[in-house]
């Protein structure tokens, strides 16, 4: 009798686990028939970690991105997808910069680039005539921490946007710096753009990362993204299930669970030295990704990457820009409660290329490890946030 009771209990547990994985959330991301496509010229390299959507003073929406490994920045009309113009920053002279390591555009009067410079680390504000309007040097905090060129603004992997509040610029830092080993590094700092002084916050990498993250960091487990909703910063670490909500001054930190139902647990593996095998394995292991804020619907989207298997006969080296084969998007409300999670069909969308628009969440339809895709266009599909229904592809 005990044997049968044990088997019955085991079966019930399995059923509960299965039902828990398939429980219907209130919201889901639903694919629409809205598709947009931006044509690329022969000089433009497919790498869109530095692509931004913004609204101009004329009320029109514009799409802009950095041509990676070049000094070119391109601009398109979002509604028509027509190419408008490009600017090319000089490599020498008073406006000379090279290489451009990061780019952010919040408007034609709010464009910033980052570069490696011996003159001092900082952001450079530029205009559409390829001139440097202002240099924002990062400086040193009163504690002696030197804010350096570890901040490179990017739209994805990681989603890393500079935030301006008054005269202060809020930027993130990287977990480790070979030049300052052993120093407890702040996750974010604030730079006074008027006097170039810096302020470090009490939220540090030691508060969230463990030895497992630092010693076995395959899959970018020490990376993180940061979103700002107008009143707090939200951090998503790739190697943690939880997310962290920080007040603007980072004096208050709230830890919230944001676990994907498609990831049982995270495992930590050492990096593989062979480039081909290492690239493939890093695209297979489970991890979390960027977290972005949708101000139109007052929700957050957190990308998640369940464990998967890639075809070993294909080459994945230098193809990490095309995203992960398998991914989901966790939906959180303004109080950071999970209200939905959508699992996407495999090997179609590039989960590293996306933006939020009043229409919905646009995700690139360019998982170019497939057979029939080219690199001469950037293609997006719009997803709407809808209430009700169980996500397809479970």
Protein Blocks (a to p, Z undefined) as FASTA:
>chain_A
ZZmmmmmmmmmmmmmmmmmmmpccfbdcdddfbdcdddddfklccddfbccddddfkopa
cdddddehiabdcdddfklopafbdcdddfedjkbccddfbdcdfbjklccdddddfkbg
cdddddfkopafbdcdebjcfkopacdfkbccdfbhpadddddehjbccddddfbdfklg
hiacdfbdcddfklopacddfbdfklmpcfklmmmmghhlmgccdddehjaccdddfkbf
bdcdddfklmaccddddddfkbfbacdddddfblklmmmmmmmpgcdddddddfknopac
ddddddddddfkbcfehplmnopfbdcdddddfkopafbdcdddehkbcckbccddfkbc
cddfbdfkbmkbcfkbccdddddddeedjdehZZ
